[in-house]
Each structure stands twice: as structure tokens, then as C-alpha cells.
């Protein structure tokens, strides 16, 4: 799913996405980014992405996915903490 497809989601539900904040400038997880840049994690590539994401229907399922892929996420997103965040709040910059 891309950001432009967000309007297809059910507005009465809260969706969750794995997200990460760049711990430093020129971070290996997103070359060319600034420190503090915000990204969602693409579930297919396990890489930081500004647009590609696949939302989860619950926080628990998002956390379960993060824990299941912890080793791969540590490899593709070094030095950053991946956390489950509400999609709507993340897109608005509130989370």
C-alpha cells in the first residue's frame, strides 16, 4: 500500500505500522537522510520507506511481526528502534 491509498482504509478503525526514526545523519538504513527523519518499515523489504507500508489491524499483530523479524530489522535498520505506531497519528506527525 502507498500513502495515496490511505483513503481506502476503514476510517472507523485504528491501523498500526512498524516505524523507525533515523538515529543519525546519513544513516545506513536510509542513506542521504537527516537525523530524526521518520520512516515506516516496508514489510516486504524490511527497509525504511516514506511511502510503502502494510498496515496491521491491531497493535498486538504489529508488535508480533516486529518481534518475529527482529534479527532482520536489526540488520537492515542498524542502530534504530522499530516500534508499533498508529498510522493516522504517524502520518500527521503526532506520534
Beta strands, then each sheet from edge to edge (+ up, - down):
strand 1: 16-21
strand 2: 38-41
strand 3: 48-49
strand 4: 83-86
sheet 1: 3+ 2- 1+ 4-
end
